[in-house]
Amino acid sequence: MPLRTAPATLAMAVLVSVLLLTAVSCRVTNRRDRSAERRGGGDVESAASYQSEVDEGLGAAVAILIDTSGSMRDDAAGDSRPKYVVAQEALEQTLDATEAFIARRPDFPIKIGIYSFSSHVRQLLPIQSYDRGAIRAALARVPRPGGGTAIGEALREARPDLYRAGVFRKYLLVVTDGENTAGRSPDQVAREIFQKSEQGVAIYFVAFDTSADRFAFLKQVRGDVIGAGNGVELKRALDEIYQGRILAEATTLGEREPESR
């Protein structure tokens, strides 16, 4: 009897071993897939279009990205203050115009998020309905400059938050004084956003004390860049983009239909 059952016992042992190896392999593969997803920011399928995580309606969301790399601690041209302080003040004054817009269009919500970036990206204010006090508090938390300039990573980090804001119109507004020195290049990220958002995310740059030609690629993704050599020009550029384009076009270009998001 033992001689007749030995082959069956051996076969069972082999089957158990195969099953165990398969289970281990699946766990390893799943871990690798999750790691790849984390490294890729969740975009495992690179050809897939972005999808909103919530129902969307009327309104506009703006993610404002402020450069706090080392060069932003230099004094602004014609000013005794550092560039990052001048930028904070200009942004605060520009965003104050939102109150007048809301008074005219209370049915059209404006949501603002604020981020800073150097070698790394920091969220200072989650994208939320406009609140003057919250915005001023967030701008007051802009860190002292230091480190590199991760423009592409800042775009990539803020973009998903626009798809959680619950509004159709989506914008990225970047204030920077230099070229990308860390992480993915901004032209690569901008093209990816342009394609995968199906042109649903508009990207604007203000080149503060640097050549606007560095960001000429924005024209290829239907974005734009405006140069600003000093604080006065910075405020003028921000007003043109925020009031003259974002707030104006948000209500005049029409809303994207849900099926085309």
WOQUISUL-V597704 format. One record per residue. N is the residue number from 0. RES is the residue in one small letter. PHI is phi in radians with two decimals (* if undefined). BURIAL is b if it has 9 or more other C-alpha atoms within 8 Angstrom, else e. Layout:
{{N RES PHI BURIAL} {N RES PHI BURIAL}}
//
This chain:
{{0 m * e} {1 p -1.04 e} {2 l -1.16 e} {3 r -1.32 e} {4 t -1.58 e} {5 a -1.02 e} {6 p -1.04 e} {7 a -1.13 e} {8 t -1.11 e} {9 l -1.12 e} {10 a -1.08 e} {11 m -1.09 e} {12 a -1.12 e} {13 v -1.13 e} {14 l -1.06 e} {15 v -1.08 e} {16 s -1.09 e} {17 v -1.09 e} {18 l -1.09 e} {19 l -1.12 e} {20 l -1.09 e} {21 t -1.11 e} {22 a -1.10 e} {23 v -1.09 e} {24 s -1.07 e} {25 c -1.11 e} {26 r -1.11 e} {27 v -1.09 e} {28 t -1.10 e} {29 n -1.09 e} {30 r -1.11 e} {31 r -1.12 e} {32 d -1.09 e} {33 r -1.16 e} {34 s -1.13 e} {35 a -1.12 b} {36 e -1.13 b} {37 r -1.14 e} {38 r -1.13 e} {39 g -1.59 e} {40 g 1.21 e} {41 g 1.61 e} {42 d -1.63 e} {43 v -1.16 e} {44 e -1.60 e} {45 s -1.16 e} {46 a -1.53 e} {47 a -1.29 e} {48 s -1.31 e} {49 y -1.17 e} {50 q -2.21 e} {51 s -1.16 b} {52 e -1.52 e} {53 v -2.46 e} {54 d -1.15 e} {55 e -1.96 b} {56 g -2.54 e} {57 l -1.03 b} {58 g 2.36 b} {59 a -2.39 b} {60 a -2.08 b} {61 v -2.20 b} {62 a -1.75 b} {63 i -1.78 b} {64 l -1.98 b} {65 i -1.90 b} {66 d -1.21 b} {67 t -2.22 b} {68 s -1.20 b} {69 g -0.94 b} {70 s -1.22 b} {71 m -1.29 b} {72 r -1.52 b} {73 d -1.21 e} {74 d -1.14 b} {75 a -1.23 b} {76 a -1.02 e} {77 g 1.22 e} {78 d -2.48 b} {79 s -1.60 e} {80 r -1.78 b} {81 p -1.13 b} {82 k -1.06 b} {83 y -1.20 b} {84 v -1.24 e} {85 v -1.07 b} {86 a -1.14 b} {87 q -1.00 b} {88 e -1.12 e} {89 a -1.12 b} {90 l -1.13 b} {91 e -1.04 b} {92 q -1.17 b} {93 t -1.13 b} {94 l -1.21 e} {95 d -1.03 e} {96 a -1.15 b} {97 t -1.07 b} {98 e -1.08 e} {99 a -1.16 e} {100 f -1.11 b} {101 i -1.11 b} {102 a -1.08 e} {103 r -1.39 e} {104 r -2.24 e} {105 p -1.13 e} {106 d -1.45 e} {107 f -2.02 b} {108 p -1.19 b} {109 i -1.96 b} {110 k -2.05 b} {111 i -2.18 b} {112 g -2.23 b} {113 i -2.21 b} {114 y -2.32 b} {115 s -2.06 b} {116 f -2.57 b} {117 s -2.31 b} {118 s -1.33 b} {119 h -2.31 e} {120 v -1.87 b} {121 r -2.26 e} {122 q -1.50 e} {123 l -1.70 b} {124 l -2.62 b} {125 p -1.06 b} {126 i -1.09 b} {127 q -2.68 b} {128 s -0.96 e} {129 y -0.92 b} {130 d -2.49 e} {131 r -1.00 e} {132 g -1.11 e} {133 a -1.13 e} {134 i -1.17 b} {135 r -1.13 b} {136 a -1.16 e} {137 a -1.16 b} {138 l -1.13 b} {139 a -1.20 e} {140 r -1.60 e} {141 v -0.99 b} {142 p -1.23 e} {143 r -1.10 e} {144 p -1.12 b} {145 g 2.95 b} {146 g 1.71 b} {147 g -1.50 b} {148 t -2.29 b} {149 a -1.72 b} {150 i -1.15 b} {151 g -1.06 b} {152 e -1.16 b} {153 a -1.13 b} {154 l -1.04 b} {155 r -1.18 b} {156 e -1.27 b} {157 a -1.42 b} {158 r -0.93 b} {159 p -1.04 e} {160 d -1.12 b} {161 l -1.12 b} {162 y -1.49 b} {163 r -1.89 b} {164 a -1.41 b} {165 g 1.41 b} {166 v -2.29 b} {167 f -1.29 b} {168 r -1.46 b} {169 k -2.36 b} {170 y -2.44 b} {171 l -2.06 b} {172 l -2.13 b} {173 v -1.98 b} {174 v -1.99 b} {175 t -2.53 b} {176 d -2.01 b} {177 g -2.84 b} {178 e -1.48 e} {179 n -1.13 b} {180 t -2.22 e} {181 a -2.56 b} {182 g 1.26 b} {183 r -1.18 b} {184 s -1.28 b} {185 p -1.13 b} {186 d -1.16 b} {187 q -1.14 b} {188 v -1.18 b} {189 a -1.09 b} {190 r -1.15 b} {191 e -1.12 e} {192 i -1.12 b} {193 f -1.02 b} {194 q -1.27 b} {195 k -1.41 b} {196 s -1.58 b} {197 e 0.95 b} {198 q 1.15 b} {199 g -1.56 b} {200 v -2.10 b} {201 a -1.55 b} {202 i -2.11 b} {203 y -2.20 b} {204 f -2.14 b} {205 v -2.02 b} {206 a -1.55 b} {207 f -1.63 b} {208 d 1.05 b} {209 t -2.69 b} {210 s -1.28 e} {211 a -1.17 b} {212 d -1.09 e} {213 r -1.04 e} {214 f -2.06 b} {215 a -1.08 b} {216 f -1.06 e} {217 l -1.08 b} {218 k -1.07 e} {219 q -1.33 e} {220 v -2.04 b} {221 r 1.02 e} {222 g -1.81 b} {223 d -2.81 b} {224 v -2.37 b} {225 i -2.16 b} {226 g -1.45 b} {227 a -2.56 b} {228 g -1.55 b} {229 n -2.58 b} {230 g -1.10 b} {231 v -1.11 e} {232 e -1.19 b} {233 l -1.10 b} {234 k -1.05 b} {235 r -1.12 e} {236 a -1.15 b} {237 l -1.11 b} {238 d -1.09 b} {239 e -1.09 b} {240 i -1.29 b} {241 y -1.28 b} {242 q -1.43 b} {243 g -1.30 b} {244 r -2.09 b} {245 i -1.07 b} {246 l -1.17 b} {247 a -1.23 b} {248 e -1.29 b} {249 a -1.03 b} {250 t -1.85 e} {251 t -1.95 e} {252 l -1.50 e} {253 g 1.55 e} {254 e -1.69 e} {255 r -1.30 e} {256 e -1.26 e} {257 p -0.93 e} {258 e -1.24 e} {259 s -1.76 e} {260 r -1.16 b}}
//
